[in-house]
Each structure stands twice: as C-alpha cells, then as structure tokens.
Amino acid sequence: MNLVEHHPLILEFPEFREKIHALKMSDKHFSNLFESYEEVDKAIVRIENGIEPNTDDYLEDQKKARLHLKDQLYAMLNGINVKHH
C-alpha cells in the first residue's frame, strides 16, 4: 500500500518560502488560512492512508476545502486582494 503524503504549503509553493514565513508572522488572516490549510491537508492524509475512516463525500468536501484555501493563500502570496470571510 502506498501511503499518501502531507502537502505542506512550502513544498507546494517553494518559490514563496520566505514570503510564507513573513506573512505567517505579520498577517493574521494569512496565518489563520495557513493553519486551516495544514489541518485540512493532514485530515485528508489520515483519511487516504486509512488511519481515520470516513465517507468518500466527506473526503471530497475536504479536498475542495483544501483547494479553496490553497487558492486564497496563493492569491495572497501574489499580492492579490482576497476578501475576508
């Protein structure tokens, strides 16, 4: 069985390593989105690796949430104005 690995944001966007760190320290909204991304990503990994059983629908919802968070974080890294929800 191949284990699914965690997708840390720094590995997803290595070109933004320094900016990710700076925004985590200076921007509360970015920091909150970052933490949410990490939590959702780790939950997906646990489900896909069979550590935490769940439904396929829930897994798909989590993947959509991760993608939405990733899109918001990427926009902020690129200096695009993101609406705070």
N, CA, C and O atoms as a Maestro MAE file, in Angstrom:
{
 s_m_m2io_version
 :::
 2.0.0
}

f_m_ct {
 s_m_title
 :::
 protein
 m_atom[340] {
  # First column is atom index #
  i_m_mmod_type
  r_m_x_coord
  r_m_y_coord
  r_m_z_coord
  i_m_residue_number
  s_m_chain_name
  s_m_pdb_residue_name
  s_m_pdb_atom_name
  i_m_atomic_number
  :::
  1 25 0.842 -1.193 0.000 1 A "MET " " N  " 7
  2 3 0.000 0.000 0.000 1 A "MET " " CA " 6
  3 2 0.880 1.247 0.000 1 A "MET " " C  " 6
  4 15 1.762 1.381 0.848 1 A "MET " " O  " 8
  5 25 0.650 2.149 -0.934 2 A "ASN " " N  " 7
  6 3 1.382 3.406 -0.980 2 A "ASN " " CA " 6
  7 2 0.719 4.416 -0.067 2 A "ASN " " C  " 6
  8 15 -0.485 4.659 -0.146 2 A "ASN " " O  " 8
  9 25 1.525 4.994 0.795 3 A "LEU " " N  " 7
  10 3 0.989 5.990 1.703 3 A "LEU " " CA " 6
  11 2 0.931 7.347 1.016 3 A "LEU " " C  " 6
  12 15 1.829 7.720 0.261 3 A "LEU " " O  " 8
  13 25 -0.141 8.074 1.291 4 A "VAL " " N  " 7
  14 3 -0.306 9.429 0.780 4 A "VAL " " CA " 6
  15 2 0.456 10.355 1.723 4 A "VAL " " C  " 6
  16 15 0.384 10.218 2.944 4 A "VAL " " O  " 8
  17 25 1.181 11.292 1.137 5 A "GLU " " N  " 7
  18 3 1.984 12.199 1.954 5 A "GLU " " CA " 6
  19 2 1.314 13.554 2.108 5 A "GLU " " C  " 6
  20 15 0.509 13.981 1.280 5 A "GLU " " O  " 8
  21 25 1.674 14.204 3.188 6 A "HIS " " N  " 7
  22 3 1.227 15.550 3.521 6 A "HIS " " CA " 6
  23 2 1.732 16.516 2.445 6 A "HIS " " C  " 6
  24 15 2.826 16.325 1.913 6 A "HIS " " O  " 8
  25 25 0.957 17.538 2.123 7 A "HIS " " N  " 7
  26 3 1.315 18.537 1.119 7 A "HIS " " CA " 6
  27 2 1.553 19.894 1.781 7 A "HIS " " C  " 6
  28 15 0.728 20.797 1.637 7 A "HIS " " O  " 8
  29 25 2.657 20.052 2.498 8 A "PRO " " N  " 7
  30 3 2.896 21.348 3.141 8 A "PRO " " CA " 6
  31 2 2.928 22.476 2.112 8 A "PRO " " C  " 6
  32 15 3.417 22.298 0.997 8 A "PRO " " O  " 8
  33 25 2.411 23.616 2.492 9 A "LEU " " N  " 7
  34 3 2.328 24.751 1.585 9 A "LEU " " CA " 6
  35 2 3.708 25.151 1.061 9 A "LEU " " C  " 6
  36 15 3.836 25.570 -0.089 9 A "LEU " " O  " 8
  37 25 4.718 25.027 1.882 10 A "ILE " " N  " 7
  38 3 6.074 25.400 1.462 10 A "ILE " " CA " 6
  39 2 6.563 24.487 0.335 10 A "ILE " " C  " 6
  40 15 7.324 24.929 -0.525 10 A "ILE " " O  " 8
  41 25 6.143 23.235 0.327 11 A "LEU " " N  " 7
  42 3 6.511 22.341 -0.773 11 A "LEU " " CA " 6
  43 2 5.645 22.587 -2.005 11 A "LEU " " C  " 6
  44 15 6.091 22.372 -3.132 11 A "LEU " " O  " 8
  45 25 4.412 23.035 -1.794 12 A "GLU " " N  " 7
  46 3 3.526 23.353 -2.908 12 A "GLU " " CA " 6
  47 2 4.002 24.620 -3.630 12 A "GLU " " C  " 6
  48 15 3.899 24.720 -4.853 12 A "GLU " " O  " 8
  49 25 4.519 25.577 -2.867 13 A "PHE " " N  " 7
  50 3 4.977 26.859 -3.413 13 A "PHE " " CA " 6
  51 2 6.383 27.182 -2.898 13 A "PHE " " C  " 6
  52 15 6.550 28.135 -2.136 13 A "PHE " " O  " 8
  53 25 7.389 26.409 -3.298 14 A "PRO " " N  " 7
  54 3 8.746 26.628 -2.767 14 A "PRO " " CA " 6
  55 2 9.301 28.017 -3.095 14 A "PRO " " C  " 6
  56 15 10.138 28.541 -2.360 14 A "PRO " " O  " 8
  57 25 8.838 28.610 -4.191 15 A "GLU " " N  " 7
  58 3 9.316 29.934 -4.577 15 A "GLU " " CA " 6
  59 2 8.855 31.020 -3.606 15 A "GLU " " C  " 6
  60 15 9.386 32.131 -3.615 15 A "GLU " " O  " 8
  61 25 7.865 30.699 -2.767 16 A "PHE " " N  " 7
  62 3 7.335 31.661 -1.796 16 A "PHE " " CA " 6
  63 2 7.737 31.332 -0.354 16 A "PHE " " C  " 6
  64 15 7.137 31.857 0.585 16 A "PHE " " O  " 8
  65 25 8.735 30.478 -0.170 17 A "ARG " " N  " 7
  66 3 9.128 30.039 1.182 17 A "ARG " " CA " 6
  67 2 9.289 31.221 2.141 17 A "ARG " " C  " 6
  68 15 8.697 31.224 3.220 17 A "ARG " " O  " 8
  69 25 10.071 32.207 1.761 18 A "GLU " " N  " 7
  70 3 10.328 33.344 2.653 18 A "GLU " " CA " 6
  71 2 9.077 34.198 2.857 18 A "GLU " " C  " 6
  72 15 8.820 34.682 3.960 18 A "GLU " " O  " 8
  73 25 8.307 34.377 1.794 19 A "LYS " " N  " 7
  74 3 7.091 35.193 1.900 19 A "LYS " " CA " 6
  75 2 6.053 34.493 2.776 19 A "LYS " " C  " 6
  76 15 5.344 35.150 3.538 19 A "LYS " " O  " 8
  77 25 5.959 33.169 2.674 20 A "ILE " " N  " 7
  78 3 5.032 32.412 3.534 20 A "ILE " " CA " 6
  79 2 5.377 32.657 4.992 20 A "ILE " " C  " 6
  80 15 4.503 32.947 5.809 20 A "ILE " " O  " 8
  81 25 6.650 32.538 5.311 21 A "HIS " " N  " 7
  82 3 7.077 32.755 6.701 21 A "HIS " " CA " 6
  83 2 6.767 34.185 7.152 21 A "HIS " " C  " 6
  84 15 6.255 34.400 8.250 21 A "HIS " " O  " 8
  85 25 7.081 35.154 6.298 22 A "ALA " " N  " 7
  86 3 6.849 36.558 6.660 22 A "ALA " " CA " 6
  87 2 5.364 36.834 6.863 22 A "ALA " " C  " 6
  88 15 4.988 37.499 7.829 22 A "ALA " " O  " 8
  89 25 4.520 36.336 5.972 23 A "LEU " " N  " 7
  90 3 3.079 36.576 6.112 23 A "LEU " " CA " 6
  91 2 2.495 35.847 7.323 23 A "LEU " " C  " 6
  92 15 1.586 36.362 7.973 23 A "LEU " " O  " 8
  93 25 3.007 34.660 7.629 24 A "LYS " " N  " 7
  94 3 2.527 33.955 8.828 24 A "LYS " " CA " 6
  95 2 2.791 34.788 10.071 24 A "LYS " " C  " 6
  96 15 2.011 34.757 11.023 24 A "LYS " " O  " 8
  97 25 3.890 35.533 10.060 25 A "MET " " N  " 7
  98 3 4.260 36.322 11.237 25 A "MET " " CA " 6
  99 2 3.559 37.684 11.269 25 A "MET " " C  " 6
  100 15 3.346 38.240 12.347 25 A "MET " " O  " 8
  101 25 3.195 38.234 10.084 26 A "SER " " N  " 7
  102 3 2.711 39.613 10.047 26 A "SER " " CA " 6
  103 2 1.228 39.769 9.692 26 A "SER " " C  " 6
  104 15 0.650 40.831 9.924 26 A "SER " " O  " 8
  105 25 0.612 38.734 9.138 27 A "ASP " " N  " 7
  106 3 -0.766 38.852 8.658 27 A "ASP " " CA " 6
  107 2 -1.635 37.785 9.317 27 A "ASP " " C  " 6
  108 15 -1.525 36.600 9.004 27 A "ASP " " O  " 8
  109 25 -2.487 38.215 10.220 28 A "LYS " " N  " 7
  110 3 -3.322 37.280 10.990 28 A "LYS " " CA " 6
  111 2 -4.236 36.457 10.081 28 A "LYS " " C  " 6
  112 15 -4.411 35.258 10.300 28 A "LYS " " O  " 8
  113 25 -4.817 37.092 9.066 29 A "HIS " " N  " 7
  114 3 -5.716 36.380 8.154 29 A "HIS " " CA " 6
  115 2 -4.940 35.293 7.401 29 A "HIS " " C  " 6
  116 15 -5.404 34.159 7.286 29 A "HIS " " O  " 8
  117 25 -3.771 35.645 6.894 30 A "PHE " " N  " 7
  118 3 -2.944 34.653 6.198 30 A "PHE " " CA " 6
  119 2 -2.595 33.515 7.155 30 A "PHE " " C  " 6
  120 15 -2.690 32.343 6.793 30 A "PHE " " O  " 8
  121 25 -2.198 33.857 8.353 31 A "SER " " N  " 7
  122 3 -1.825 32.852 9.345 31 A "SER " " CA " 6
  123 2 -2.985 31.897 9.639 31 A "SER " " C  " 6
  124 15 -2.788 30.687 9.741 31 A "SER " " O  " 8
  125 25 -4.194 32.450 9.774 32 A "ASN " " N  " 7
  126 3 -5.379 31.615 10.021 32 A "ASN " " CA " 6
  127 2 -5.668 30.697 8.836 32 A "ASN " " C  " 6
  128 15 -5.966 29.517 9.023 32 A "ASN " " O  " 8
  129 25 -5.582 31.235 7.612 33 A "LEU " " N  " 7
  130 3 -5.789 30.409 6.421 33 A "LEU " " CA " 6
  131 2 -4.731 29.317 6.329 33 A "LEU " " C  " 6
  132 15 -5.032 28.175 5.982 33 A "LEU " " O  " 8
  133 25 -3.500 29.675 6.640 34 A "PHE " " N  " 7
  134 3 -2.395 28.719 6.605 34 A "PHE " " CA " 6
  135 2 -2.648 27.566 7.574 34 A "PHE " " C  " 6
  136 15 -2.487 26.398 7.218 34 A "PHE " " O  " 8
  137 25 -3.045 27.901 8.796 35 A "GLU " " N  " 7
  138 3 -3.327 26.867 9.800 35 A "GLU " " CA " 6
  139 2 -4.489 25.987 9.362 35 A "GLU " " C  " 6
  140 15 -4.445 24.770 9.542 35 A "GLU " " O  " 8
  141 25 -5.521 26.584 8.792 36 A "SER " " N  " 7
  142 3 -6.662 25.807 8.297 36 A "SER " " CA " 6
  143 2 -6.227 24.876 7.172 36 A "SER " " C  " 6
  144 15 -6.640 23.717 7.135 36 A "SER " " O  " 8
  145 25 -5.403 25.368 6.261 37 A "TYR " " N  " 7
  146 3 -4.898 24.542 5.166 37 A "TYR " " CA " 6
  147 2 -4.147 23.333 5.725 37 A "TYR " " C  " 6
  148 15 -4.374 22.202 5.296 37 A "TYR " " O  " 8
  149 25 -3.260 23.576 6.677 38 A "GLU " " N  " 7
  150 3 -2.469 22.490 7.262 38 A "GLU " " CA " 6
  151 2 -3.366 21.449 7.940 38 A "GLU " " C  " 6
  152 15 -3.146 20.247 7.790 38 A "GLU " " O  " 8
  153 25 -4.373 21.911 8.684 39 A "GLU " " N  " 7
  154 3 -5.287 20.999 9.377 39 A "GLU " " CA " 6
  155 2 -6.084 20.150 8.384 39 A "GLU " " C  " 6
  156 15 -6.211 18.938 8.563 39 A "GLU " " O  " 8
  157 25 -6.617 20.782 7.345 40 A "VAL " " N  " 7
  158 3 -7.407 20.058 6.342 40 A "VAL " " CA " 6
  159 2 -6.517 19.071 5.589 40 A "VAL " " C  " 6
  160 15 -6.912 17.930 5.349 40 A "VAL " " O  " 8
  161 25 -5.319 19.511 5.220 41 A "ASP " " N  " 7
  162 3 -4.410 18.635 4.493 41 A "ASP " " CA " 6
  163 2 -4.049 17.404 5.320 41 A "ASP " " C  " 6
  164 15 -4.046 16.286 4.804 41 A "ASP " " O  " 8
  165 25 -3.751 17.604 6.573 42 A "LYS " " N  " 7
  166 3 -3.396 16.469 7.447 42 A "LYS " " CA " 6
  167 2 -4.589 15.529 7.632 42 A "LYS " " C  " 6
  168 15 -4.409 14.313 7.700 42 A "LYS " " O  " 8
  169 25 -5.800 16.076 7.714 43 A "ALA " " N  " 7
  170 3 -7.001 15.237 7.828 43 A "ALA " " CA " 6
  171 2 -7.176 14.390 6.567 43 A "ALA " " C  " 6
  172 15 -7.522 13.212 6.655 43 A "ALA " " O  " 8
  173 25 -6.939 14.980 5.404 44 A "ILE " " N  " 7
  174 3 -7.043 14.247 4.145 44 A "ILE " " CA " 6
  175 2 -6.035 13.104 4.118 44 A "ILE " " C  " 6
  176 15 -6.370 11.990 3.716 44 A "ILE " " O  " 8
  177 25 -4.828 13.369 4.533 45 A "VAL " " N  " 7
  178 3 -3.785 12.342 4.546 45 A "VAL " " CA " 6
  179 2 -4.187 11.194 5.478 45 A "VAL " " C  " 6
  180 15 -4.010 10.025 5.136 45 A "VAL " " O  " 8
  181 25 -4.725 11.526 6.651 46 A "ARG " " N  " 7
  182 3 -5.152 10.471 7.595 46 A "ARG " " CA " 6
  183 2 -6.258 9.613 6.987 46 A "ARG " " C  " 6
  184 15 -6.254 8.393 7.146 46 A "ARG " " O  " 8
  185 25 -7.204 10.242 6.294 47 A "ILE " " N  " 7
  186 3 -8.310 9.500 5.674 47 A "ILE " " CA " 6
  187 2 -7.783 8.632 4.533 47 A "ILE " " C  " 6
  188 15 -8.107 7.447 4.452 47 A "ILE " " O  " 8
  189 25 -6.972 9.220 3.654 48 A "GLU " " N  " 7
  190 3 -6.479 8.478 2.496 48 A "GLU " " CA " 6
  191 2 -5.540 7.336 2.885 48 A "GLU " " C  " 6
  192 15 -5.420 6.353 2.154 48 A "GLU " " O  " 8
  193 25 -4.882 7.462 4.025 49 A "ASN " " N  " 7
  194 3 -3.991 6.400 4.490 49 A "ASN " " CA " 6
  195 2 -4.712 5.377 5.369 49 A "ASN " " C  " 6
  196 15 -4.085 4.462 5.903 49 A "ASN " " O  " 8
  197 25 -6.029 5.533 5.517 50 A "GLY " " N  " 7
  198 3 -6.814 4.572 6.278 50 A "GLY " " CA " 6
  199 2 -6.678 4.691 7.783 50 A "GLY " " C  " 6
  200 15 -7.111 3.806 8.521 50 A "GLY " " O  " 8
  201 25 -6.079 5.783 8.242 51 A "ILE " " N  " 7
  202 3 -5.897 5.989 9.686 51 A "ILE " " CA " 6
  203 2 -7.190 6.473 10.318 51 A "ILE " " C  " 6
  204 15 -7.515 6.123 11.453 51 A "ILE " " O  " 8
  205 25 -7.917 7.278 9.569 52 A "GLU " " N  " 7
  206 3 -9.159 7.878 10.050 52 A "GLU " " CA " 6
  207 2 -10.267 7.570 9.042 52 A "GLU " " C  " 6
  208 15 -10.342 8.210 7.993 52 A "GLU " " O  " 8
  209 25 -11.118 6.606 9.348 53 A "PRO " " N  " 7
  210 3 -12.170 6.245 8.389 53 A "PRO " " CA " 6
  211 2 -13.185 7.365 8.216 53 A "PRO " " C  " 6
  212 15 -13.517 8.080 9.161 53 A "PRO " " O  " 8
  213 25 -13.672 7.499 6.978 54 A "ASN " " N  " 7
  214 3 -14.691 8.484 6.697 54 A "ASN " " CA " 6
  215 2 -15.335 8.167 5.361 54 A "ASN " " C  " 6
  216 15 -14.938 7.218 4.684 54 A "ASN " " O  " 8
  217 25 -16.323 8.953 4.983 55 A "THR " " N  " 7
  218 3 -17.034 8.698 3.728 55 A "THR " " CA " 6
  219 2 -16.310 9.363 2.559 55 A "THR " " C  " 6
  220 15 -15.536 10.303 2.740 55 A "THR " " O  " 8
  221 25 -16.579 8.860 1.369 56 A "ASP " " N  " 7
  222 3 -15.997 9.454 0.164 56 A "ASP " " CA " 6
  223 2 -16.479 10.894 -0.018 56 A "ASP " " C  " 6
  224 15 -15.714 11.757 -0.449 56 A "ASP " " O  " 8
  225 25 -17.740 11.150 0.309 57 A "ASP " " N  " 7
  226 3 -18.277 12.508 0.188 57 A "ASP " " CA " 6
  227 2 -17.534 13.476 1.104 57 A "ASP " " C  " 6
  228 15 -17.202 14.591 0.702 57 A "ASP " " O  " 8
  229 25 -17.279 13.044 2.330 58 A "TYR " " N  " 7
  230 3 -16.556 13.889 3.279 58 A "TYR " " CA " 6
  231 2 -15.145 14.158 2.762 58 A "TYR " " C  " 6
  232 15 -14.661 15.288 2.824 58 A "TYR " " O  " 8
  233 25 -14.488 13.117 2.252 59 A "LEU " " N  " 7
  234 3 -13.137 13.273 1.715 59 A "LEU " " CA " 6
  235 2 -13.137 14.270 0.553 59 A "LEU " " C  " 6
  236 15 -12.261 15.132 0.478 59 A "LEU " " O  " 8
  237 25 -14.098 14.161 -0.338 60 A "GLU " " N  " 7
  238 3 -14.182 15.096 -1.461 60 A "GLU " " CA " 6
  239 2 -14.417 16.526 -0.980 60 A "GLU " " C  " 6
  240 15 -13.840 17.469 -1.522 60 A "GLU " " O  " 8
  241 25 -15.268 16.688 0.041 61 A "ASP " " N  " 7
  242 3 -15.504 18.016 0.614 61 A "ASP " " CA " 6
  243 2 -14.211 18.587 1.201 61 A "ASP " " C  " 6
  244 15 -13.924 19.775 1.049 61 A "ASP " " O  " 8
  245 25 -13.438 17.739 1.868 62 A "GLN " " N  " 7
  246 3 -12.167 18.176 2.455 62 A "GLN " " CA " 6
  247 2 -11.181 18.578 1.361 62 A "GLN " " C  " 6
  248 15 -10.455 19.562 1.505 62 A "GLN " " O  " 8
  249 25 -11.156 17.822 0.278 63 A "LYS " " N  " 7
  250 3 -10.256 18.152 -0.829 63 A "LYS " " CA " 6
  251 2 -10.645 19.482 -1.465 63 A "LYS " " C  " 6
  252 15 -9.776 20.271 -1.836 63 A "LYS " " O  " 8
  253 25 -11.946 19.732 -1.591 64 A "LYS " " N  " 7
  254 3 -12.413 21.013 -2.134 64 A "LYS " " CA " 6
  255 2 -12.038 22.159 -1.193 64 A "LYS " " C  " 6
  256 15 -11.631 23.232 -1.639 64 A "LYS " " O  " 8
  257 25 -12.178 21.920 0.107 65 A "ALA " " N  " 7
  258 3 -11.818 22.938 1.095 65 A "ALA " " CA " 6
  259 2 -10.321 23.238 1.018 65 A "ALA " " C  " 6
  260 15 -9.910 24.396 1.084 65 A "ALA " " O  " 8
  261 25 -9.505 22.182 0.878 66 A "ARG " " N  " 7
  262 3 -8.050 22.378 0.785 66 A "ARG " " CA " 6
  263 2 -7.719 23.208 -0.464 66 A "ARG " " C  " 6
  264 15 -6.896 24.122 -0.404 66 A "ARG " " O  " 8
  265 25 -8.353 22.891 -1.577 67 A "LEU " " N  " 7
  266 3 -8.101 23.619 -2.818 67 A "LEU " " CA " 6
  267 2 -8.507 25.087 -2.689 67 A "LEU " " C  " 6
  268 15 -7.790 25.977 -3.147 67 A "LEU " " O  " 8
  269 25 -9.654 25.332 -2.067 68 A "HIS " " N  " 7
  270 3 -10.116 26.705 -1.870 68 A "HIS " " CA " 6
  271 2 -9.129 27.483 -0.993 68 A "HIS " " C  " 6
  272 15 -8.792 28.626 -1.301 68 A "HIS " " O  " 8
  273 25 -8.669 26.866 0.091 69 A "LEU " " N  " 7
  274 3 -7.699 27.519 0.971 69 A "LEU " " CA " 6
  275 2 -6.393 27.779 0.228 69 A "LEU " " C  " 6
  276 15 -5.801 28.851 0.352 69 A "LEU " " O  " 8
  277 25 -5.952 26.796 -0.540 70 A "LYS " " N  " 7
  278 3 -4.715 26.936 -1.301 70 A "LYS " " CA " 6
  279 2 -4.828 28.088 -2.302 70 A "LYS " " C  " 6
  280 15 -3.886 28.862 -2.470 70 A "LYS " " O  " 8
  281 25 -5.977 28.199 -2.963 71 A "ASP " " N  " 7
  282 3 -6.197 29.294 -3.912 71 A "ASP " " CA " 6
  283 2 -6.129 30.652 -3.210 71 A "ASP " " C  " 6
  284 15 -5.526 31.593 -3.726 71 A "ASP " " O  " 8
  285 25 -6.746 30.746 -2.041 72 A "GLN " " N  " 7
  286 3 -6.725 32.009 -1.291 72 A "GLN " " CA " 6
  287 2 -5.311 32.368 -0.859 72 A "GLN " " C  " 6
  288 15 -4.889 33.519 -0.972 72 A "GLN " " O  " 8
  289 25 -4.583 31.370 -0.361 73 A "LEU " " N  " 7
  290 3 -3.209 31.601 0.082 73 A "LEU " " CA " 6
  291 2 -2.321 32.009 -1.091 73 A "LEU " " C  " 6
  292 15 -1.496 32.914 -0.964 73 A "LEU " " O  " 8
  293 25 -2.491 31.343 -2.226 74 A "TYR " " N  " 7
  294 3 -1.703 31.670 -3.414 74 A "TYR " " CA " 6
  295 2 -1.987 33.106 -3.860 74 A "TYR " " C  " 6
  296 15 -1.069 33.843 -4.221 74 A "TYR " " O  " 8
  297 25 -3.251 33.494 -3.833 75 A "ALA " " N  " 7
  298 3 -3.615 34.858 -4.201 75 A "ALA " " CA " 6
  299 2 -2.937 35.863 -3.271 75 A "ALA " " C  " 6
  300 15 -2.422 36.884 -3.728 75 A "ALA " " O  " 8
  301 25 -2.936 35.581 -1.994 76 A "MET " " N  " 7
  302 3 -2.300 36.489 -1.039 76 A "MET " " CA " 6
  303 2 -0.788 36.537 -1.263 76 A "MET " " C  " 6
  304 15 -0.180 37.602 -1.149 76 A "MET " " O  " 8
  305 25 -0.189 35.414 -1.574 77 A "LEU " " N  " 7
  306 3 1.244 35.369 -1.845 77 A "LEU " " CA " 6
  307 2 1.601 36.201 -3.078 77 A "LEU " " C  " 6
  308 15 2.706 36.733 -3.180 77 A "LEU " " O  " 8
  309 25 0.666 36.304 -3.999 78 A "ASN " " N  " 7
  310 3 0.875 37.074 -5.217 78 A "ASN " " CA " 6
  311 2 0.395 38.527 -5.081 78 A "ASN " " C  " 6
  312 15 0.436 39.291 -6.045 78 A "ASN " " O  " 8
  313 25 -0.052 38.893 -3.894 79 A "GLY " " N  " 7
  314 3 -0.466 40.272 -3.652 79 A "GLY " " CA " 6
  315 2 -1.830 40.615 -4.196 79 A "GLY " " C  " 6
  316 15 -2.161 41.788 -4.368 79 A "GLY " " O  " 8
  317 25 -2.635 39.580 -4.473 80 A "ILE " " N  " 7
  318 3 -3.994 39.802 -4.972 80 A "ILE " " CA " 6
  319 2 -4.910 39.983 -3.780 80 A "ILE " " C  " 6
  320 15 -4.844 39.209 -2.825 80 A "ILE " " O  " 8
  321 25 -5.768 40.997 -3.820 81 A "ASN " " N  " 7
  322 3 -6.686 41.264 -2.709 81 A "ASN " " CA " 6
  323 2 -7.677 40.118 -2.559 81 A "ASN " " C  " 6
  324 15 -8.364 39.749 -3.511 81 A "ASN " " O  " 8
  325 25 -7.745 39.557 -1.349 82 A "VAL " " N  " 7
  326 3 -8.649 38.454 -1.056 82 A "VAL " " CA " 6
  327 2 -9.664 38.933 -0.041 82 A "VAL " " C  " 6
  328 15 -9.301 39.520 0.978 82 A "VAL " " O  " 8
  329 25 -10.950 38.682 -0.317 83 A "LYS " " N  " 7
  330 3 -11.989 39.063 0.632 83 A "LYS " " CA " 6
  331 2 -11.914 38.180 1.857 83 A "LYS " " C  " 6
  332 15 -11.787 36.961 1.748 83 A "LYS " " O  " 8
  333 25 -11.993 38.801 3.031 84 A "HIS " " N  " 7
  334 3 -12.024 38.058 4.293 84 A "HIS " " CA " 6
  335 2 -13.435 37.597 4.540 84 A "HIS " " C  " 6
  336 15 -14.369 38.398 4.510 84 A "HIS " " O  " 8
  337 25 -13.605 36.286 4.789 85 A "HIS " " N  " 7
  338 3 -14.951 35.732 5.034 85 A "HIS " " CA " 6
  339 2 -15.158 35.560 6.514 85 A "HIS " " C  " 6
  340 15 -16.221 35.108 6.940 85 A "HIS " " O  " 8
  :::
 }
 m_bond[339] {
  # First column is bond index #
  i_m_from
  i_m_to
  i_m_order
  :::
  1 1 2 1
  2 2 3 1
  3 3 4 2
  4 3 5 1
  5 5 6 1
  6 6 7 1
  7 7 8 2
  8 7 9 1
  9 9 10 1
  10 10 11 1
  11 11 12 2
  12 11 13 1
  13 13 14 1
  14 14 15 1
  15 15 16 2
  16 15 17 1
  17 17 18 1
  18 18 19 1
  19 19 20 2
  20 19 21 1
  21 21 22 1
  22 22 23 1
  23 23 24 2
  24 23 25 1
  25 25 26 1
  26 26 27 1
  27 27 28 2
  28 27 29 1
  29 29 30 1
  30 30 31 1
  31 31 32 2
  32 31 33 1
  33 33 34 1
  34 34 35 1
  35 35 36 2
  36 35 37 1
  37 37 38 1
  38 38 39 1
  39 39 40 2
  40 39 41 1
  41 41 42 1
  42 42 43 1
  43 43 44 2
  44 43 45 1
  45 45 46 1
  46 46 47 1
  47 47 48 2
  48 47 49 1
  49 49 50 1
  50 50 51 1
  51 51 52 2
  52 51 53 1
  53 53 54 1
  54 54 55 1
  55 55 56 2
  56 55 57 1
  57 57 58 1
  58 58 59 1
  59 59 60 2
  60 59 61 1
  61 61 62 1
  62 62 63 1
  63 63 64 2
  64 63 65 1
  65 65 66 1
  66 66 67 1
  67 67 68 2
  68 67 69 1
  69 69 70 1
  70 70 71 1
  71 71 72 2
  72 71 73 1
  73 73 74 1
  74 74 75 1
  75 75 76 2
  76 75 77 1
  77 77 78 1
  78 78 79 1
  79 79 80 2
  80 79 81 1
  81 81 82 1
  82 82 83 1
  83 83 84 2
  84 83 85 1
  85 85 86 1
  86 86 87 1
  87 87 88 2
  88 87 89 1
  89 89 90 1
  90 90 91 1
  91 91 92 2
  92 91 93 1
  93 93 94 1
  94 94 95 1
  95 95 96 2
  96 95 97 1
  97 97 98 1
  98 98 99 1
  99 99 100 2
  100 99 101 1
  101 101 102 1
  102 102 103 1
  103 103 104 2
  104 103 105 1
  105 105 106 1
  106 106 107 1
  107 107 108 2
  108 107 109 1
  109 109 110 1
  110 110 111 1
  111 111 112 2
  112 111 113 1
  113 113 114 1
  114 114 115 1
  115 115 116 2
  116 115 117 1
  117 117 118 1
  118 118 119 1
  119 119 120 2
  120 119 121 1
  121 121 122 1
  122 122 123 1
  123 123 124 2
  124 123 125 1
  125 125 126 1
  126 126 127 1
  127 127 128 2
  128 127 129 1
  129 129 130 1
  130 130 131 1
  131 131 132 2
  132 131 133 1
  133 133 134 1
  134 134 135 1
  135 135 136 2
  136 135 137 1
  137 137 138 1
  138 138 139 1
  139 139 140 2
  140 139 141 1
  141 141 142 1
  142 142 143 1
  143 143 144 2
  144 143 145 1
  145 145 146 1
  146 146 147 1
  147 147 148 2
  148 147 149 1
  149 149 150 1
  150 150 151 1
  151 151 152 2
  152 151 153 1
  153 153 154 1
  154 154 155 1
  155 155 156 2
  156 155 157 1
  157 157 158 1
  158 158 159 1
  159 159 160 2
  160 159 161 1
  161 161 162 1
  162 162 163 1
  163 163 164 2
  164 163 165 1
  165 165 166 1
  166 166 167 1
  167 167 168 2
  168 167 169 1
  169 169 170 1
  170 170 171 1
  171 171 172 2
  172 171 173 1
  173 173 174 1
  174 174 175 1
  175 175 176 2
  176 175 177 1
  177 177 178 1
  178 178 179 1
  179 179 180 2
  180 179 181 1
  181 181 182 1
  182 182 183 1
  183 183 184 2
  184 183 185 1
  185 185 186 1
  186 186 187 1
  187 187 188 2
  188 187 189 1
  189 189 190 1
  190 190 191 1
  191 191 192 2
  192 191 193 1
  193 193 194 1
  194 194 195 1
  195 195 196 2
  196 195 197 1
  197 197 198 1
  198 198 199 1
  199 199 200 2
  200 199 201 1
  201 201 202 1
  202 202 203 1
  203 203 204 2
  204 203 205 1
  205 205 206 1
  206 206 207 1
  207 207 208 2
  208 207 209 1
  209 209 210 1
  210 210 211 1
  211 211 212 2
  212 211 213 1
  213 213 214 1
  214 214 215 1
  215 215 216 2
  216 215 217 1
  217 217 218 1
  218 218 219 1
  219 219 220 2
  220 219 221 1
  221 221 222 1
  222 222 223 1
  223 223 224 2
  224 223 225 1
  225 225 226 1
  226 226 227 1
  227 227 228 2
  228 227 229 1
  229 229 230 1
  230 230 231 1
  231 231 232 2
  232 231 233 1
  233 233 234 1
  234 234 235 1
  235 235 236 2
  236 235 237 1
  237 237 238 1
  238 238 239 1
  239 239 240 2
  240 239 241 1
  241 241 242 1
  242 242 243 1
  243 243 244 2
  244 243 245 1
  245 245 246 1
  246 246 247 1
  247 247 248 2
  248 247 249 1
  249 249 250 1
  250 250 251 1
  251 251 252 2
  252 251 253 1
  253 253 254 1
  254 254 255 1
  255 255 256 2
  256 255 257 1
  257 257 258 1
  258 258 259 1
  259 259 260 2
  260 259 261 1
  261 261 262 1
  262 262 263 1
  263 263 264 2
  264 263 265 1
  265 265 266 1
  266 266 267 1
  267 267 268 2
  268 267 269 1
  269 269 270 1
  270 270 271 1
  271 271 272 2
  272 271 273 1
  273 273 274 1
  274 274 275 1
  275 275 276 2
  276 275 277 1
  277 277 278 1
  278 278 279 1
  279 279 280 2
  280 279 281 1
  281 281 282 1
  282 282 283 1
  283 283 284 2
  284 283 285 1
  285 285 286 1
  286 286 287 1
  287 287 288 2
  288 287 289 1
  289 289 290 1
  290 290 291 1
  291 291 292 2
  292 291 293 1
  293 293 294 1
  294 294 295 1
  295 295 296 2
  296 295 297 1
  297 297 298 1
  298 298 299 1
  299 299 300 2
  300 299 301 1
  301 301 302 1
  302 302 303 1
  303 303 304 2
  304 303 305 1
  305 305 306 1
  306 306 307 1
  307 307 308 2
  308 307 309 1
  309 309 310 1
  310 310 311 1
  311 311 312 2
  312 311 313 1
  313 313 314 1
  314 314 315 1
  315 315 316 2
  316 315 317 1
  317 317 318 1
  318 318 319 1
  319 319 320 2
  320 319 321 1
  321 321 322 1
  322 322 323 1
  323 323 324 2
  324 323 325 1
  325 325 326 1
  326 326 327 1
  327 327 328 2
  328 327 329 1
  329 329 330 1
  330 330 331 1
  331 331 332 2
  332 331 333 1
  333 333 334 1
  334 334 335 1
  335 335 336 2
  336 335 337 1
  337 337 338 1
  338 338 339 1
  339 339 340 2
  :::
 }
}
